[in-house]
Amino acid sequence: MNMNQKKSSFMFFLNIGLTFTLVGIIISFFIFSHERNYKKGDFVVHAQAAPQKVAFSGSIDGALQVESAIREVVNKNMAAVVNISTETEARQTEQDRYADEFFRFFFGDQMPRQRRNQRSLGSGFIVNEDGYVLSNYHVVKGATKIMVLLYGETEELPAKLIGYDEAYDLALLQIESNRTFPYVALGDSDAIEPGEFAIAIGNPYGLNNTVTFGIVSAKGRSDIGANRYQRYIQTDVAINPGNSGGPLFNIHGQVIGINTLIYSTSGGSIGIGFATPINIATSVMNELKETGKVTRGYLGIYLQDIDENLARGLNIRQGSGVYVSEVVPNSPASKGGLQDGDIITEFDGDRMTRSADLFNKVATTQVGKQVTVKYLRNGRERSVRVTIEARVEDSEVVPSGSNMPNRGQSNNRSWMGIDVSDITPEISQRLQIRSNERGVAVVNMTQSSKAYQSGLRPGDVIKAINGRTITNMNDYNEFVRSYGNEKSFTITIKRARMTYVIIIE
């Protein structure tokens, strides 16, 4: 093949290549254009079909409905929420006493004494047309003068204290006027559930008739260390000083609680508030109206939750009931045959798994009522009928012990790193233990010991070990000599008027 033929062949293949390349570019261009137009059209279709406007309108409608419901609650109940102001005579300070002595030296007893009064503010709400007002007791405690201010008025009206219950922190007042008053509707606090709306009206920091809104965060709160009788409603509604005693409403405008206290690191609201359930308040109010005081039920037992440690030591299931750590002599429980170590599983038809629930159930049971108590003893289920008596002050229900003289007073740290002693007058005063308490006092102990790690503490009074009663050092030393080498111990102690069981393994 000569040069001309080679050149012609090269040009031919080059032209074919260029032609195919050009055709490919043109085809690709059309394909790309079609795809882009398709996606653009698809986007436009979806954008037009998206119900943005409808969804936005729907959310506004829902919000407006909630807003309307809140405004209806406020408009309906604002007039029944009152501002409570009190005057309390201030305690005389050391400087006041010096001043009195100074002026008395020159003027004798003819010198008039200046009394300073302290003022406080709180809230309350009217519960009937006769002007009865529910509030917190701490709002009016120690008051020498109580005044209430109604919504939209400028003149305060005097009020008198009908009665109070310090345990529930509740007070019942009555406005001293012949007027007919607006009042709130009371709801059912047992029926509420976490997540439901809640509305508070009160006078925080003296800002009258302030409305705040939120939800019910929890109910039945008894683990906040404020009151052993209470089962608070927890809410995130903003509650501040001055809201105390004011009502907490549900979305239907019914009172479900009385705003009582807050958890705060600054003194103001951080979204954790607690209200007394209105069902409890209503029961207290009715008793205060009838008798001026509240009587609580009394069974006569010291209780303890069955936690993991106690369950393992007793070889029972955790949460299977409430452990009876001590039965008070001559109490309803004692008369009914209950004994130390029994496990109460049911009280008056209600299942019991927490000591706080049982304590509150007994306290709210009508005095004189006969109830059935189901319990476990040595693994067998039993039941007994007991008659609830009236509870007296805590200082009166603690077993009086014995006036037996102390024998063999000594200290002993030869067992489990515990330093114990008979309860002498000096030990009684130093550790704040009743002088006639039976048992031995833990005066010191090694923190690395199993006893300390299991919960035993200085100041505890050891009442029994492995079921053996310990009344003094002789009993204690005898037990240590005879049984001190066992691997586990169940120790019954008295701590701050309460009896507990500690398992040491």
CORKANOR-V327787 format. One record per residue. RES is the residue in one small letter. SS is DSSP state (~ for helix, > for strand, _ for the rest). PHI is phi as a letter, one per 40 degrees, with the letter a starting at -180 (none if undefined). Layout:
res;ss;phi
RES;SS;PHI
RES;SS;PHI
This chain:
res;ss;phi
m;_;none
n;_;c
m;~;c
n;~;c
q;~;c
k;~;c
k;~;c
s;~;c
s;~;c
f;~;c
m;~;c
f;~;c
f;~;c
l;~;c
n;~;c
i;~;c
g;~;c
l;~;c
t;~;c
f;~;c
t;~;c
l;~;c
v;~;c
g;~;c
i;~;c
i;~;c
i;~;c
s;~;c
f;~;c
f;~;c
i;~;c
f;~;c
s;~;c
h;~;c
e;~;c
r;~;c
n;~;c
y;~;c
k;~;c
k;~;c
g;~;c
d;~;c
f;~;c
v;~;c
v;~;c
h;~;c
a;~;c
q;~;c
a;~;c
a;_;c
p;_;c
q;~;c
k;~;c
v;~;c
a;~;c
f;~;c
s;~;c
g;~;c
s;~;c
i;~;c
d;~;c
g;~;c
a;~;c
l;~;c
q;~;c
v;~;c
e;~;d
s;~;c
a;~;c
i;~;c
r;~;c
e;~;c
v;~;c
v;~;c
n;~;c
k;~;c
n;~;b
m;~;d
a;~;c
a;~;c
v;>;c
v;>;b
n;>;c
i;>;b
s;>;b
t;>;b
e;>;b
t;>;b
e;>;c
a;_;c
r;_;c
q;_;c
t;_;c
e;~;c
q;~;c
d;~;c
r;~;c
y;~;c
a;~;c
d;~;c
e;~;c
f;~;c
f;~;c
r;~;c
f;~;c
f;~;c
f;~;b
g;~;g
d;~;c
q;~;c
m;_;c
p;_;c
r;_;c
q;_;c
r;_;b
r;_;c
n;>;b
q;>;b
r;>;b
s;>;b
l;>;b
g;>;a
s;>;b
g;>;a
f;>;a
i;>;c
v;_;b
n;_;a
e;_;c
d;_;c
g;_;g
y;>;c
v;>;b
l;>;c
s;>;a
n;_;c
y;~;c
h;~;c
v;~;c
v;~;b
k;_;d
g;_;g
a;_;c
t;_;c
k;>;a
i;>;b
m;>;b
v;>;b
l;>;b
l;_;c
y;_;c
g;_;g
e;_;b
t;_;b
e;_;b
e;_;c
l;>;b
p;>;c
a;>;b
k;>;b
l;>;c
i;>;c
g;>;i
y;>;a
d;>;b
e;_;c
a;_;c
y;_;c
d;_;f
l;>;b
a;>;b
l;>;b
l;>;b
q;>;b
i;>;c
e;_;c
s;_;a
n;_;c
r;_;c
t;_;c
f;_;b
p;_;c
y;_;a
v;_;c
a;>;c
l;>;c
g;_;c
d;_;b
s;~;c
d;~;c
a;~;c
i;_;c
e;_;b
p;_;d
g;_;h
e;_;c
f;>;c
a;>;a
i;>;b
a;>;b
i;>;b
g;>;a
n;_;b
p;~;c
y;~;f
g;~;g
l;_;c
n;_;c
n;_;f
t;>;c
v;>;b
t;>;b
f;>;a
g;>;a
i;>;b
v;>;c
s;>;c
a;>;a
k;>;b
g;>;g
r;>;c
s;_;b
d;_;b
i;_;b
g;_;g
a;_;c
n;_;a
r;_;c
y;_;c
q;_;c
r;_;b
y;>;c
i;>;c
q;>;c
t;>;a
d;_;c
v;_;c
a;_;c
i;_;b
n;_;b
p;_;d
g;_;h
n;_;c
s;_;d
g;_;g
g;_;c
p;>;c
l;>;b
f;>;b
n;_;c
i;_;c
h;_;c
g;_;g
q;>;b
v;>;c
i;>;b
g;>;a
i;>;b
n;>;c
t;>;b
l;>;a
i;>;b
y;_;c
s;_;a
t;_;c
s;_;b
g;_;g
g;_;b
s;_;c
i;_;b
g;_;g
i;_;b
g;>;b
f;>;b
a;>;b
t;>;c
p;>;d
i;~;c
n;~;c
i;~;c
a;~;c
t;~;c
s;~;c
v;~;c
m;~;d
n;~;c
e;~;c
l;~;c
k;~;c
e;~;c
t;~;b
g;_;g
k;_;a
v;_;b
t;_;b
r;_;b
g;>;c
y;>;b
l;_;b
g;_;g
i;>;b
y;>;b
l;>;b
q;>;a
d;>;c
i;_;c
d;_;c
e;~;c
n;~;c
l;~;c
a;~;c
r;~;c
g;~;c
l;~;c
n;_;f
i;_;b
r;_;c
q;_;c
g;_;g
s;_;c
g;_;i
v;>;b
y;>;c
v;>;c
s;>;c
e;>;a
v;>;b
v;_;c
p;_;d
n;_;g
s;_;c
p;~;d
a;~;c
s;~;c
k;~;c
g;~;c
g;_;h
l;_;c
q;_;b
d;_;d
g;_;g
d;_;c
i;>;b
i;>;c
t;>;b
e;>;a
f;>;b
d;_;f
g;_;g
d;>;b
r;>;c
m;_;b
t;_;b
r;_;b
s;~;c
a;~;c
d;~;c
l;~;c
f;~;d
n;~;c
k;~;c
v;~;c
a;~;c
t;_;c
t;_;c
q;_;c
v;_;c
g;_;g
k;_;c
q;>;c
v;>;b
t;>;c
v;>;b
k;>;b
y;>;a
l;>;b
r;>;b
n;_;f
g;_;g
r;>;b
e;>;c
r;>;b
s;>;a
v;>;a
r;>;c
v;>;b
t;>;b
i;_;c
e;>;b
a;>;c
r;_;c
v;_;b
e;_;c
d;~;d
s;~;c
e;~;c
v;~;c
v;_;c
p;_;d
s;_;c
g;_;g
s;_;a
n;_;c
m;_;d
p;_;c
n;_;c
r;_;b
g;_;f
q;_;c
s;_;a
n;_;b
n;>;a
r;_;b
s;_;c
w;_;b
m;_;f
g;_;g
i;>;b
d;>;b
v;>;b
s;>;a
d;>;c
i;_;c
t;_;c
p;~;d
e;~;c
i;~;c
s;~;d
q;~;c
r;~;c
l;~;b
q;_;f
i;_;b
r;_;d
s;_;c
n;_;b
e;_;c
r;_;c
g;_;h
v;>;b
a;>;c
v;>;c
v;>;c
n;>;a
m;>;a
t;_;c
q;_;c
s;_;c
s;_;c
k;~;c
a;~;c
y;~;c
q;~;c
s;_;c
g;_;h
l;_;c
r;_;b
p;_;d
g;_;g
d;_;c
v;>;b
i;>;c
k;>;b
a;>;a
i;>;b
n;_;f
g;_;g
r;>;c
t;>;c
i;_;b
t;_;b
n;_;a
m;~;c
n;~;c
d;~;c
y;~;c
n;~;c
e;~;c
f;~;c
v;~;d
r;~;c
s;~;c
y;~;b
g;_;c
n;_;c
e;_;c
k;_;c
s;_;b
f;>;b
t;>;b
i;>;b
t;>;c
i;>;b
k;>;b
r;>;b
a;_;f
r;_;g
m;>;b
t;>;b
y;>;b
v;>;b
i;>;b
i;>;b
i;>;b
e;_;b
